[in-house]
């Protein structure tokens, strides 16, 4: 990556000052973790969640040390378990009062040709990626409707919800479902002042992706990008900040591509 290609980190501008947010799958160095940091830099209070309790504890402690314990809370949550989703939203209200923003970042990917795919592989990806987004969106809508304050939900989709990629039929179906869920939930939520949008990244590099993707596939995916590089997770988080902020006040039901893939 050359100096010309190196993205410049954008400092906070107070876009989310006074807002309270829940962010799922926020442990570690991926999009969720980057979103938590960007939200804090923009003035929000955050409750971060993840299915991996140890990594979540470490991430939350690091954020709290930097931004203050009064602005950072955490609770483990497996988004495939409705009881844990309910506990997550109860913990958010207990920690920071009324809820303003929910970022549904939890998802699960793998690579398998459909001809070889098992029901278990299909079900697991769909349950985490689409079912988990549905459960958290449903809980968020109930909380936001009851508060009467309005609010914002941002879901994490993917460009494979639009574009074909071998070995990704389960993940693509789940992410296309997230896009459809986003559109329908937005229509329903408009009457009580809640906006629902999604981001669709193409290739954002983080340690988990390296573990589940071959070097050959990563090289192929990178070559598809017009900038000749992958996105930094915070570049996707910047778009999530935009969708969570007042700058996108007339947007709902939209999926915003965060991609430099060739047209």
Residue pairs with C-beta under 8 A, 6 or more apart in sequence:
1 229
5 227
5 228
5 229
7 232
7 235
9 234
10 238
11 41
12 38
12 41
12 42
12 43
13 42
14 42
14 43
15 42
15 43
15 241
15 244
15 245
15 246
15 247
16 39
16 42
16 43
16 44
16 101
16 241
16 244
16 245
17 42
17 43
17 44
18 43
18 44
19 43
19 44
19 45
19 100
19 101
19 244
20 44
20 45
20 46
20 47
20 92
20 96
20 97
20 98
20 99
20 100
20 101
21 39
21 44
21 45
21 46
21 47
21 99
21 100
21 101
21 102
21 103
21 244
22 46
22 47
22 49
22 88
22 89
22 92
22 99
22 101
22 102
22 103
22 136
22 140
23 32
23 35
23 36
23 39
23 46
23 47
23 48
23 49
23 102
23 103
23 105
24 32
24 49
24 50
24 77
24 79
24 88
24 103
24 104
24 105
24 106
24 132
24 136
25 32
25 49
25 50
25 51
25 79
25 105
25 106
25 107
26 32
26 33
26 35
26 36
26 46
26 48
26 49
26 50
26 56
26 59
26 105
27 33
27 48
27 50
27 52
27 55
27 56
27 58
27 59
27 60
28 50
28 52
28 55
28 59
28 206
28 207
28 208
29 206
29 207
29 233
30 105
30 204
30 206
30 207
30 208
30 209
30 233
31 105
31 156
31 201
31 204
31 206
31 233
31 236
31 237
31 240
32 48
32 50
32 103
32 105
32 106
33 48
33 59
33 233
34 232
34 233
34 234
34 236
34 237
35 103
35 105
35 236
35 237
35 240
35 241
36 46
36 48
36 59
36 63
37 63
37 234
37 237
38 234
38 237
38 238
38 240
38 241
39 46
39 101
39 241
39 244
40 46
40 63
40 66
40 67
40 71
40 72
42 241
42 245
44 71
44 100
44 101
45 70
45 71
45 72
45 73
45 95
45 96
46 63
46 71
46 72
46 73
47 72
47 73
47 74
47 75
47 88
47 91
47 92
47 95
47 96
48 56
48 59
48 60
48 63
48 72
48 73
48 74
49 56
49 74
49 75
49 76
49 77
49 88
50 56
50 59
50 76
50 77
51 76
51 77
51 78
51 79
51 106
52 76
53 76
56 74
56 76
57 74
59 74
60 72
60 73
60 74
63 72
64 71
64 72
73 91
73 92
73 95
73 96
75 87
75 88
75 91
75 92
76 84
77 84
77 85
77 87
77 88
78 84
79 85
79 106
79 128
79 131
79 132
79 133
79 135
79 136
80 127
80 128
80 131
80 132
80 135
82 135
85 135
85 136
85 139
86 139
88 136
88 139
89 99
89 139
89 140
89 143
92 99
92 143
93 99
93 143
98 147
98 149
99 140
99 143
99 144
99 147
99 151
100 149
100 151
100 152
101 151
101 152
101 153
101 154
101 244
102 136
102 137
102 140
102 144
102 151
102 152
102 153
102 154
103 153
103 154
103 155
103 156
103 240
103 244
104 132
104 133
104 136
104 137
104 140
104 153
104 154
104 155
104 156
105 156
106 128
106 129
106 132
106 133
106 136
107 128
107 129
107 132
107 133
107 156
107 158
107 174
107 175
108 124
108 125
108 128
108 129
108 171
109 125
109 129
109 168
109 171
109 212
110 121
110 125
110 170
110 171
110 212
111 167
111 168
111 212
111 213
111 217
112 121
112 167
112 170
113 166
113 167
114 169
117 169
117 170
121 170
122 170
125 170
125 171
125 174
126 170
126 173
126 174
126 177
129 171
129 174
129 175
129 177
129 178
130 173
130 174
130 175
130 177
130 178
130 181
133 155
133 156
133 178
133 181
134 181
137 153
137 155
137 181
137 185
137 196
140 151
140 153
141 153
141 185
141 188
141 189
141 194
144 150
144 151
144 153
144 189
144 192
144 194
145 189
145 192
145 194
148 192
149 193
150 192
150 193
150 194
150 195
151 193
151 194
151 195
152 194
152 195
152 196
152 197
152 243
152 244
153 185
153 189
153 194
153 195
153 196
153 197
154 196
154 197
154 198
154 199
154 240
154 243
154 244
155 178
155 181
155 182
155 196
155 197
155 198
155 199
156 178
156 198
156 199
156 201
156 240
157 175
157 176
157 178
157 179
157 182
157 198
157 199
157 200
157 255
158 171
158 172
158 175
158 200
158 201
158 202
159 200
159 201
159 202
159 257
159 259
159 261
160 168
160 171
160 172
160 175
161 172
161 175
161 176
161 177
161 178
161 179
161 200
161 255
162 176
162 200
163 261
164 172
165 172
175 200
178 198
179 198
179 200
179 255
182 196
182 197
182 198
182 253
182 254
182 255
183 253
183 255
185 196
186 195
186 196
186 197
186 252
186 253
186 254
187 253
189 195
189 196
189 252
190 252
195 243
195 248
195 249
195 251
195 252
196 252
196 253
197 243
197 248
197 251
197 252
197 253
197 254
197 255
197 256
198 254
198 255
198 256
199 236
199 239
199 240
199 243
199 255
199 256
199 257
199 258
200 255
200 256
200 257
200 258
200 259
201 231
201 236
201 258
201 259
202 221
202 224
202 225
202 231
202 257
202 258
202 259
202 260
202 261
203 218
203 221
203 222
203 224
203 225
203 230
203 231
203 259
204 230
204 231
204 232
204 233
204 235
204 236
204 258
205 230
205 231
205 232
205 233
206 233
209 218
210 218
213 221
218 230
221 230
222 228
222 229
222 230
224 261
224 262
225 259
225 260
225 261
225 262
226 260
226 261
226 262
227 260
231 258
231 259
231 260
235 258
236 258
239 256
239 258
242 248
243 251
243 256
